[in-house]
Protein backbone atom coordinates (compact mmCIF):
# COMPACT_ATOMS: atom_id res chain seq x y z
CA UNK A 1 0.00 0.00 0.00
CA UNK A 2 1.31 3.47 -0.90
CA UNK A 3 0.62 6.06 1.79
CA UNK A 4 1.18 9.78 1.37
CA UNK A 5 2.16 11.18 4.75
CA UNK A 6 1.29 14.86 4.93
CA UNK A 7 3.37 16.72 7.50
CA UNK A 8 2.38 20.24 8.55
CA UNK A 9 4.19 22.90 10.56
CA UNK A 10 3.83 22.34 14.26
CA UNK A 11 5.99 21.05 17.06
CA UNK A 12 4.37 17.63 16.56
CA UNK A 13 6.02 17.36 13.11
CA UNK A 14 8.95 15.48 14.57
CA UNK A 15 6.59 12.63 15.54
CA UNK A 16 5.66 12.16 11.89
CA UNK A 17 9.08 10.53 11.51
CA UNK A 18 7.91 7.81 13.94
CA UNK A 19 4.65 7.50 12.01
CA UNK A 20 6.58 6.95 8.76
CA UNK A 21 8.72 4.28 10.41
CA UNK A 22 5.70 2.54 11.91
CA UNK A 23 3.96 2.39 8.56
CA UNK A 24 7.07 1.01 6.90
CA UNK A 25 7.45 -1.64 9.59
CA UNK A 26 3.96 -2.77 8.65
CA UNK A 27 5.05 -3.19 5.04
CA UNK A 28 3.78 0.05 3.51
CA UNK A 29 5.54 2.41 1.15
CA UNK A 30 5.52 6.00 2.38
CA UNK A 31 5.98 9.22 0.46
CA UNK A 32 6.33 12.32 2.63
CA UNK A 33 4.68 15.58 1.62
CA UNK A 34 5.78 18.49 3.79
CA UNK A 35 4.43 22.02 3.99
CA UNK A 36 6.94 24.84 4.05
CA UNK A 37 6.22 25.37 7.76
CA UNK A 38 6.87 21.69 8.50
CA UNK A 39 10.41 22.04 7.18
CA UNK A 40 11.05 24.60 9.92
CA UNK A 41 10.50 21.87 12.55
CA UNK A 42 12.06 18.80 10.90
CA UNK A 43 14.23 18.48 7.82
CA UNK A 44 13.08 16.90 4.58
CA UNK A 45 16.35 14.94 4.48
CA UNK A 46 15.18 13.03 7.57
CA UNK A 47 12.10 11.76 5.76
CA UNK A 48 14.11 11.07 2.62
CA UNK A 49 16.55 8.92 4.58
CA UNK A 50 13.74 6.97 6.25
CA UNK A 51 11.40 6.55 3.27
CA UNK A 52 14.13 6.26 0.63
CA UNK A 53 11.99 8.53 -1.56
CA UNK A 54 12.19 12.13 -2.66
CA UNK A 55 10.27 14.32 -0.21
CA UNK A 56 7.79 16.74 -1.74
CA UNK A 57 8.11 20.19 -0.19
CA UNK A 58 7.06 22.56 -2.96
CA UNK A 59 4.43 22.41 -5.65
CA UNK A 60 6.63 24.35 -8.03
CA UNK A 61 10.01 22.64 -7.66
CA UNK A 62 11.79 22.24 -11.02
CA UNK A 63 10.72 18.99 -12.65
CA UNK A 64 7.60 18.67 -10.49
CA UNK A 65 5.23 19.75 -13.22
CA UNK A 66 6.30 17.33 -15.94
CA UNK A 67 3.69 14.77 -14.84
CA UNK A 68 1.49 17.23 -12.95
CA UNK A 69 2.89 15.69 -9.77
CA UNK A 70 -0.01 16.39 -7.41
CA UNK A 71 -2.44 14.67 -9.80
CA UNK A 72 -0.08 11.76 -10.46
CA UNK A 73 0.46 11.16 -6.74
CA UNK A 74 -3.23 11.74 -5.92
CA UNK A 75 -4.27 8.97 -8.26
CA UNK A 76 -1.68 6.43 -7.11
CA UNK A 77 -1.86 6.66 -3.30
CA UNK A 78 -4.01 4.26 -1.30
CA UNK A 79 -4.27 6.57 1.70
CA UNK A 80 -3.55 10.20 2.58
CA UNK A 81 -2.54 10.46 6.22
CA UNK A 82 -1.98 13.96 7.57
CA UNK A 83 -0.09 13.87 10.85
CA UNK A 84 0.21 16.38 12.34
CA UNK A 85 -2.71 18.35 10.97
CA UNK A 86 -2.53 21.96 12.09
CA UNK A 87 -5.48 24.32 12.46
CA UNK A 88 -4.20 26.07 9.33
CA UNK A 89 -4.38 22.95 7.15
CA UNK A 90 -7.71 21.85 8.63
CA UNK A 91 -9.07 25.30 7.70
CA UNK A 92 -7.73 24.98 4.15
CA UNK A 93 -9.25 21.51 3.78
CA UNK A 94 -12.64 22.64 5.10
CA UNK A 95 -12.74 25.63 2.77
CA UNK A 96 -11.29 24.14 -0.41
CA UNK A 97 -8.12 26.20 -0.35
CA UNK A 98 -5.41 24.51 -2.40
CA UNK A 99 -2.37 26.77 -2.24
CA UNK A 100 0.46 24.32 -1.60
CA UNK A 101 1.26 20.75 -2.58
CA UNK A 102 -0.41 19.10 0.41
CA UNK A 103 -3.69 21.03 0.22
CA UNK A 104 -3.76 20.50 -3.55
CA UNK A 105 -3.11 16.78 -3.08
CA UNK A 106 -6.04 16.64 -0.65
CA UNK A 107 -8.40 18.23 -3.16
CA UNK A 108 -7.17 15.99 -5.99
CA UNK A 109 -7.12 12.57 -4.32
CA UNK A 110 -9.95 10.09 -4.21
CA UNK A 111 -8.10 7.95 -1.65
CA UNK A 112 -9.29 7.72 1.97
CA UNK A 113 -7.98 10.52 4.19
CA UNK A 114 -7.03 10.29 7.86
CA UNK A 115 -6.14 13.42 9.78
CA UNK A 116 -4.44 13.59 13.15
CA UNK A 117 -4.96 17.07 14.59
CA UNK A 118 -2.06 18.28 16.69
CA UNK A 119 -2.36 21.61 18.42
CA UNK A 120 -2.86 23.20 21.78
CA UNK A 121 -6.21 22.21 23.33
CA UNK A 122 -7.38 25.83 23.44
CA UNK A 123 -6.69 26.15 19.74
CA UNK A 124 -8.54 22.91 19.00
CA UNK A 125 -11.53 24.11 21.02
CA UNK A 126 -11.69 27.49 19.23
CA UNK A 127 -15.04 27.91 17.48
CA UNK A 128 -13.46 28.42 14.04
CA UNK A 129 -11.39 25.24 14.31
CA UNK A 130 -14.35 23.25 15.64
CA UNK A 131 -16.49 24.45 12.72
CA UNK A 132 -13.80 23.48 10.23
CA UNK A 133 -13.52 20.02 11.79
CA UNK A 134 -17.31 19.62 11.74
CA UNK A 135 -17.35 20.67 8.08
CA UNK A 136 -14.77 18.03 7.21
CA UNK A 137 -16.52 15.28 9.13
CA UNK A 138 -19.91 16.14 7.61
CA UNK A 139 -18.65 16.31 4.04
CA UNK A 140 -18.71 13.28 1.80
CA UNK A 141 -17.48 14.82 -1.44
CA UNK A 142 -16.58 11.63 -3.26
CA UNK A 143 -18.31 8.32 -3.79
CA UNK A 144 -15.87 6.10 -1.92
CA UNK A 145 -13.27 7.77 0.30
CA UNK A 146 -13.85 8.66 3.87
CA UNK A 147 -12.25 11.34 5.96
CA UNK A 148 -11.56 10.33 9.52
CA UNK A 149 -10.46 12.43 12.43
CA UNK A 150 -8.26 10.39 14.72
CA UNK A 151 -9.48 12.11 17.89
CA UNK A 152 -9.51 15.29 19.90
CA UNK A 153 -5.91 15.86 20.99
CA UNK A 154 -5.58 16.34 24.76
CA UNK A 155 -2.14 17.87 24.25
CA UNK A 156 -0.04 19.04 21.36
CA UNK A 157 1.95 15.79 21.49
CA UNK A 158 -1.01 13.44 21.60
CA UNK A 159 -0.68 11.63 18.34
CA UNK A 160 1.73 9.03 17.13
CA UNK A 161 1.50 5.77 15.28
CA UNK A 162 0.56 3.87 18.44
CA UNK A 163 -2.51 6.07 18.91
CA UNK A 164 -4.01 4.77 15.67
CA UNK A 165 -4.67 1.43 17.32
CA UNK A 166 -6.38 3.03 20.32
CA UNK A 167 -8.85 5.29 18.57
CA UNK A 168 -11.01 2.79 16.75
CA UNK A 169 -9.36 2.64 13.34
CA UNK A 170 -7.59 -0.65 13.94
CA UNK A 171 -9.59 -2.19 11.09
CA UNK A 172 -8.38 0.32 8.51
CA UNK A 173 -6.08 -1.51 6.06
CA UNK A 174 -3.28 0.99 6.62
CA UNK A 175 -3.30 0.21 10.30
CA UNK A 176 -3.83 -3.55 10.33
CA UNK A 177 -1.69 -4.66 7.44
CA UNK A 178 0.89 -7.26 8.44
CA UNK A 179 4.51 -6.39 8.86
CA UNK A 180 6.60 -7.43 5.87
CA UNK A 181 8.95 -10.24 6.82
PASEBA-1860 file (N, C-alpha, C; in nm, 3 decimals):
! residues 181
1> XXXXXXXX> 0.085/-0.116/0.000/0.000/0.000/0.000/0.090/0.124/0.000 ~ 0.056/0.222/-0.084/0.131/0.347/-0.090/0.056/0.453/-0.010 ~ 0.123/0.507/0.091/0.062/0.606/0.179/0.136/0.738/0.165 ~ 0.061/0.844/0.136/0.118/0.978/0.137/0.104/1.030/0.279 ~ 0.214/1.065/0.339/0.216/1.118/0.475/0.232/1.268/0.466 ~ 0.125/1.341/0.494/0.129/1.486/0.493/0.177/1.537/0.628 ~ 0.278/1.620/0.627/0.337/1.672/0.750/0.324/1.825/0.747 ~ 0.258/1.879/0.849/0.238/2.024/0.855/0.325/2.085/0.965
9> XXXXXXXX> 0.327/2.217/0.970/0.419/2.290/1.056/0.373/2.311/1.197 ~ 0.407/2.221/1.283/0.383/2.234/1.426/0.488/2.155/1.499 ~ 0.497/2.174/1.628/0.599/2.105/1.706/0.583/1.953/1.696 ~ 0.461/1.907/1.671/0.437/1.763/1.656/0.494/1.704/1.528 ~ 0.549/1.787/1.439/0.602/1.736/1.311/0.710/1.631/1.331 ~ 0.787/1.645/1.438/0.895/1.548/1.457/0.840/1.407/1.479 ~ 0.717/1.396/1.533/0.659/1.263/1.554/0.617/1.196/1.424 ~ 0.602/1.274/1.318/0.566/1.216/1.189/0.676/1.122/1.140
17> XXXXXXXX> 0.798/1.144/1.185/0.908/1.053/1.151/0.877/0.915/1.208 ~ 0.829/0.909/1.332/0.791/0.781/1.394/0.674/0.718/1.320 ~ 0.580/0.801/1.276/0.465/0.750/1.201/0.514/0.684/1.072 ~ 0.603/0.751/1.000/0.658/0.695/0.876/0.725/0.561/0.902 ~ 0.805/0.555/1.007/0.872/0.428/1.041/0.772/0.318/1.075 ~ 0.671/0.353/1.153/0.570/0.254/1.191/0.496/0.199/1.071 ~ 0.464/0.284/0.977/0.396/0.239/0.856/0.487/0.148/0.774 ~ 0.613/0.185/0.764/0.707/0.101/0.690/0.726/-0.035/0.756
25> XXXXXXXX> 0.730/-0.036/0.888/0.745/-0.164/0.959/0.628/-0.256/0.932 ~ 0.514/-0.199/0.898/0.396/-0.277/0.865/0.388/-0.309/0.717 ~ 0.496/-0.279/0.644/0.505/-0.319/0.504/0.455/-0.219/0.403 ~ 0.430/-0.096/0.443/0.378/0.005/0.351/0.490/0.091/0.294 ~ 0.466/0.140/0.173/0.554/0.241/0.115/0.501/0.376/0.159 ~ 0.592/0.468/0.189/0.552/0.600/0.238/0.621/0.707/0.154 ~ 0.543/0.803/0.111/0.598/0.922/0.046/0.559/1.041/0.133 ~ 0.659/1.118/0.175/0.633/1.232/0.263/0.606/1.358/0.180
33> XXXXXXXX> 0.503/1.430/0.223/0.468/1.558/0.162/0.469/1.659/0.276 ~ 0.561/1.754/0.270/0.578/1.849/0.379/0.537/1.990/0.336 ~ 0.468/2.061/0.425/0.443/2.202/0.399/0.571/2.279/0.428 ~ 0.576/2.401/0.379/0.694/2.484/0.405/0.717/2.499/0.555 ~ 0.609/2.521/0.630/0.622/2.537/0.776/0.676/2.411/0.842 ~ 0.639/2.295/0.791/0.687/2.169/0.850/0.838/2.159/0.841 ~ 0.896/2.212/0.734/1.041/2.204/0.718/1.116/2.292/0.818 ~ 1.045/2.378/0.888/1.105/2.460/0.992/1.122/2.379/1.122
41> XXXXXXXX> 1.047/2.270/1.133/1.050/2.187/1.255/1.131/2.059/1.237 ~ 1.130/2.002/1.118/1.206/1.880/1.090/1.249/1.886/0.944 ~ 1.369/1.838/0.917/1.423/1.848/0.782/1.370/1.743/0.687 ~ 1.354/1.783/0.562/1.308/1.690/0.458/1.406/1.574/0.441 ~ 1.533/1.599/0.464/1.635/1.494/0.448/1.610/1.379/0.546 ~ 1.551/1.408/0.661/1.518/1.303/0.757/1.416/1.206/0.698 ~ 1.312/1.261/0.638/1.210/1.176/0.576/1.265/1.104/0.454 ~ 1.351/1.170/0.379/1.411/1.107/0.262/1.495/0.986/0.303
49> XXXXXXXX> 1.571/1.001/0.411/1.655/0.892/0.458/1.570/0.774/0.506 ~ 1.459/0.803/0.571/1.374/0.697/0.625/1.291/0.631/0.516 ~ 1.231/0.711/0.428/1.140/0.655/0.327/1.213/0.609/0.201 ~ 1.335/0.656/0.184/1.413/0.626/0.063/1.343/0.679/-0.063 ~ 1.268/0.787/-0.045/1.199/0.853/-0.156/1.223/1.003/-0.147 ~ 1.212/1.067/-0.262/1.219/1.213/-0.266/1.102/1.268/-0.185 ~ 1.129/1.369/-0.104/1.027/1.432/-0.021/0.972/1.552/-0.098 ~ 0.841/1.564/-0.102/0.779/1.674/-0.174/0.758/1.790/-0.076
57> XXXXXXXX> 0.821/1.903/-0.107/0.811/2.019/-0.019/0.756/2.142/-0.090 ~ 0.749/2.138/-0.222/0.706/2.256/-0.296/0.633/2.213/-0.422 ~ 0.521/2.273/-0.446/0.443/2.241/-0.565/0.513/2.284/-0.693 ~ 0.603/2.379/-0.683/0.663/2.435/-0.803/0.813/2.409/-0.813 ~ 0.861/2.300/-0.750/1.001/2.264/-0.766/1.027/2.230/-0.913 ~ 1.147/2.261/-0.963/1.179/2.224/-1.102/1.160/2.075/-1.123 ~ 1.097/2.039/-1.233/1.072/1.899/-1.265/0.944/1.844/-1.207 ~ 0.882/1.916/-1.115/0.760/1.867/-1.049/0.640/1.871/-1.142
65> XXXXXXXX> 0.642/1.956/-1.241/0.523/1.975/-1.322/0.521/1.892/-1.449 ~ 0.626/1.814/-1.473/0.630/1.733/-1.594/0.513/1.635/-1.600 ~ 0.481/1.572/-1.489/0.369/1.477/-1.484/0.251/1.532/-1.406 ~ 0.248/1.662/-1.383/0.149/1.723/-1.295/0.147/1.641/-1.166 ~ 0.256/1.654/-1.092/0.289/1.569/-0.977/0.175/1.550/-0.877 ~ 0.103/1.656/-0.841/-0.001/1.639/-0.741/-0.114/1.550/-0.793 ~ -0.141/1.553/-0.922/-0.244/1.467/-0.980/-0.192/1.324/-0.991 ~ -0.067/1.309/-1.034/-0.008/1.176/-1.046/-0.005/1.106/-0.910
73> XXXXXXXX> 0.041/1.176/-0.807/0.046/1.116/-0.674/-0.095/1.091/-0.620 ~ -0.184/1.187/-0.641/-0.323/1.174/-0.592/-0.391/1.050/-0.645 ~ -0.359/1.012/-0.767/-0.427/0.897/-0.826/-0.357/0.765/-0.799 ~ -0.237/0.769/-0.738/-0.168/0.643/-0.711/-0.165/0.604/-0.563 ~ -0.191/0.699/-0.473/-0.186/0.666/-0.330/-0.310/0.586/-0.289 ~ -0.290/0.504/-0.187/-0.401/0.426/-0.130/-0.459/0.494/-0.008 ~ -0.384/0.586/0.050/-0.427/0.657/0.170/-0.350/0.788/0.180 ~ -0.420/0.895/0.222/-0.355/1.020/0.258/-0.370/1.035/0.408
81> XXXXXXXX> -0.257/1.031/0.477/-0.254/1.046/0.622/-0.186/1.177/0.654 ~ -0.256/1.267/0.722/-0.198/1.396/0.757/-0.175/1.398/0.907 ~ -0.046/1.394/0.944/-0.009/1.387/1.085/0.125/1.456/1.103 ~ 0.130/1.568/1.165/0.021/1.638/1.234/-0.061/1.723/1.137 ~ -0.185/1.744/1.173/-0.271/1.835/1.097/-0.292/1.960/1.181 ~ -0.240/2.071/1.135/-0.253/2.196/1.209/-0.389/2.260/1.183 ~ -0.424/2.357/1.266/-0.548/2.432/1.246/-0.547/2.498/1.108 ~ -0.432/2.544/1.064/-0.420/2.607/0.933/-0.461/2.511/0.822
89> XXXXXXXX> -0.405/2.390/0.822/-0.438/2.295/0.715/-0.583/2.249/0.726 ~ -0.631/2.225/0.846/-0.771/2.185/0.863/-0.862/2.292/0.804 ~ -0.830/2.420/0.827/-0.907/2.530/0.770/-0.902/2.530/0.618 ~ -0.785/2.506/0.561/-0.773/2.498/0.415/-0.858/2.383/0.361 ~ -0.849/2.268/0.424/-0.925/2.151/0.378/-1.076/2.178/0.384 ~ -1.121/2.239/0.492/-1.264/2.264/0.510/-1.317/2.366/0.410 ~ -1.230/2.454/0.364/-1.274/2.563/0.277/-1.227/2.552/0.133 ~ -1.169/2.437/0.097/-1.129/2.414/-0.041/-1.013/2.499/-0.088
97> XXXXXXXX> -0.928/2.540/0.002/-0.812/2.620/-0.035/-0.697/2.526/-0.070 ~ -0.648/2.538/-0.191/-0.541/2.451/-0.240/-0.427/2.540/-0.286 ~ -0.343/2.583/-0.191/-0.237/2.677/-0.224/-0.096/2.624/-0.199 ~ -0.085/2.496/-0.171/0.046/2.432/-0.160/0.028/2.287/-0.204 ~ 0.136/2.211/-0.206/0.126/2.075/-0.258/0.031/1.989/-0.175 ~ 0.041/1.997/-0.043/-0.041/1.910/0.041/-0.189/1.941/0.028 ~ -0.226/2.069/0.034/-0.369/2.103/0.022/-0.421/2.073/-0.118 ~ -0.337/2.085/-0.219/-0.376/2.050/-0.355/-0.391/1.899/-0.368
105> XXXXXXXX> -0.301/1.824/-0.308/-0.311/1.678/-0.308/-0.442/1.634/-0.243 ~ -0.478/1.697/-0.132/-0.604/1.664/-0.065/-0.724/1.685/-0.158 ~ -0.726/1.796/-0.230/-0.840/1.823/-0.316/-0.841/1.732/-0.439 ~ -0.726/1.680/-0.478/-0.717/1.599/-0.599/-0.734/1.449/-0.575 ~ -0.709/1.401/-0.454/-0.712/1.257/-0.432/-0.853/1.204/-0.412 ~ -0.871/1.080/-0.448/-0.995/1.009/-0.421/-0.969/0.897/-0.319 ~ -0.847/0.895/-0.265/-0.810/0.795/-0.165/-0.870/0.835/-0.030 ~ -0.885/0.739/0.060/-0.929/0.772/0.197/-0.829/0.868/0.261
113> XXXXXXXX> -0.880/0.952/0.351/-0.798/1.052/0.419/-0.814/1.035/0.569 ~ -0.702/1.027/0.640/-0.703/1.029/0.786/-0.628/1.153/0.830 ~ -0.685/1.226/0.926/-0.614/1.342/0.978/-0.594/1.325/1.128 ~ -0.477/1.365/1.173/-0.444/1.359/1.315/-0.416/1.502/1.361 ~ -0.518/1.570/1.414/-0.496/1.707/1.459/-0.392/1.711/1.570 ~ -0.307/1.812/1.565/-0.206/1.828/1.669/-0.190/1.977/1.694 ~ -0.245/2.020/1.805/-0.236/2.161/1.842/-0.271/2.174/1.988 ~ -0.249/2.291/2.042/-0.286/2.320/2.178/-0.436/2.301/2.195
121> XXXXXXXX> -0.479/2.249/2.308/-0.621/2.221/2.333/-0.707/2.345/2.315 ~ -0.660/2.461/2.361/-0.738/2.583/2.344/-0.757/2.616/2.198 ~ -0.656/2.592/2.118/-0.669/2.615/1.974/-0.772/2.518/1.915 ~ -0.762/2.392/1.955/-0.854/2.291/1.900/-0.998/2.322/1.939 ~ -1.018/2.380/2.055/-1.153/2.411/2.102/-1.206/2.544/2.050 ~ -1.124/2.621/1.978/-1.169/2.749/1.923/-1.284/2.723/1.826 ~ -1.384/2.810/1.829/-1.504/2.791/1.748/-1.473/2.774/1.599 ~ -1.379/2.852/1.547/-1.346/2.842/1.404/-1.288/2.705/1.370
129> XXXXXXXX> -1.199/2.655/1.455/-1.139/2.524/1.431/-1.245/2.416/1.444 ~ -1.329/2.425/1.545/-1.435/2.325/1.564/-1.528/2.322/1.443 ~ -1.563/2.440/1.391/-1.649/2.445/1.272/-1.582/2.381/1.152 ~ -1.453/2.409/1.136/-1.380/2.348/1.023/-1.376/2.196/1.036 ~ -1.353/2.146/1.157/-1.352/2.002/1.179/-1.490/1.944/1.150 ~ -1.594/2.009/1.199/-1.731/1.962/1.174/-1.762/1.960/1.025 ~ -1.716/2.061/0.953/-1.735/2.067/0.808/-1.670/1.947/0.741 ~ -1.548/1.917/0.781/-1.477/1.803/0.721/-1.546/1.671/0.752
137> XXXXXXXX> -1.589/1.654/0.875/-1.652/1.528/0.913/-1.789/1.511/0.848 ~ -1.857/1.621/0.821/-1.991/1.614/0.761/-1.986/1.595/0.609 ~ -1.877/1.634/0.550/-1.865/1.631/0.404/-1.835/1.491/0.353 ~ -1.901/1.453/0.249/-1.871/1.328/0.180/-1.863/1.362/0.032 ~ -1.753/1.428/-0.009/-1.748/1.482/-0.144/-1.732/1.379/-0.255 ~ -1.687/1.261/-0.222/-1.658/1.163/-0.326/-1.734/1.035/-0.298 ~ -1.751/0.954/-0.397/-1.831/0.832/-0.379/-1.772/0.731/-0.281 ~ -1.639/0.716/-0.276/-1.587/0.610/-0.192/-1.502/0.652/-0.073
145> XXXXXXXX> -1.417/0.753/-0.084/-1.327/0.777/0.030/-1.399/0.830/0.153 ~ -1.334/0.813/0.262/-1.385/0.866/0.387/-1.278/0.950/0.452 ~ -1.319/1.053/0.520/-1.225/1.134/0.596/-1.248/1.100/0.742 ~ -1.145/1.069/0.811/-1.156/1.033/0.952/-1.067/1.124/1.034 ~ -1.120/1.164/1.146/-1.046/1.243/1.243/-1.001/1.145/1.350 ~ -0.873/1.141/1.378/-0.826/1.039/1.472/-0.877/1.061/1.613 ~ -0.881/1.179/1.663/-0.948/1.211/1.789/-0.908/1.349/1.836 ~ -0.982/1.400/1.931/-0.951/1.529/1.990/-0.818/1.517/2.064
153> XXXXXXXX> -0.720/1.600/2.033/-0.591/1.586/2.099/-0.587/1.652/2.237 ~ -0.568/1.574/2.344/-0.558/1.634/2.476/-0.438/1.727/2.490 ~ -0.330/1.698/2.422/-0.214/1.787/2.425/-0.156/1.794/2.285 ~ -0.065/1.886/2.267/-0.004/1.904/2.136/0.072/1.779/2.091 ~ 0.117/1.697/2.184/0.195/1.579/2.149/0.111/1.453/2.136 ~ -0.020/1.464/2.151/-0.101/1.344/2.160/-0.140/1.285/2.026 ~ -0.044/1.247/1.949/-0.068/1.163/1.834/0.064/1.098/1.801 ~ 0.057/0.978/1.762/0.173/0.903/1.713/0.117/0.775/1.657
161> XXXXXXXX> 0.199/0.698/1.594/0.150/0.577/1.528/0.073/0.487/1.625 ~ 0.122/0.475/1.748/0.056/0.387/1.844/-0.088/0.430/1.871 ~ -0.115/0.558/1.867/-0.251/0.607/1.891/-0.352/0.554/1.791 ~ -0.308/0.522/1.669/-0.401/0.477/1.567/-0.475/0.352/1.613 ~ -0.406/0.267/1.688/-0.467/0.143/1.732/-0.561/0.163/1.850 ~ -0.555/0.278/1.913/-0.638/0.303/2.032/-0.766/0.380/2.000 ~ -0.774/0.439/1.883/-0.885/0.529/1.857/-0.996/0.470/1.771 ~ -0.990/0.341/1.746/-1.101/0.279/1.675/-1.080/0.260/1.527
169> XXXXXXXX> -0.961/0.283/1.476/-0.936/0.264/1.334/-0.848/0.141/1.310 ~ -0.846/0.052/1.407/-0.759/-0.065/1.394/-0.798/-0.155/1.278 ~ -0.917/-0.137/1.222/-0.959/-0.219/1.109/-0.929/-0.154/0.975 ~ -0.875/-0.033/0.976/-0.838/0.032/0.851/-0.717/-0.044/0.794 ~ -0.717/-0.073/0.663/-0.608/-0.151/0.606/-0.469/-0.092/0.629 ~ -0.459/0.038/0.639/-0.328/0.099/0.662/-0.279/0.072/0.802 ~ -0.367/0.042/0.891/-0.330/0.021/1.030/-0.306/-0.128/1.057 ~ -0.390/-0.214/1.002/-0.383/-0.355/1.033/-0.296/-0.439/0.943
177> XXXXX> -0.246/-0.384/0.837/-0.169/-0.466/0.744/-0.051/-0.530/0.813 ~ -0.022/-0.654/0.778/0.089/-0.726/0.844/0.225/-0.665/0.812 ~ 0.314/-0.685/0.905/0.451/-0.639/0.886/0.519/-0.727/0.781 ~ 0.587/-0.665/0.688/0.660/-0.743/0.587/0.775/-0.817/0.655 ~ 0.790/-0.943/0.621/0.895/-1.024/0.682/1.019/-1.024/0.598
END
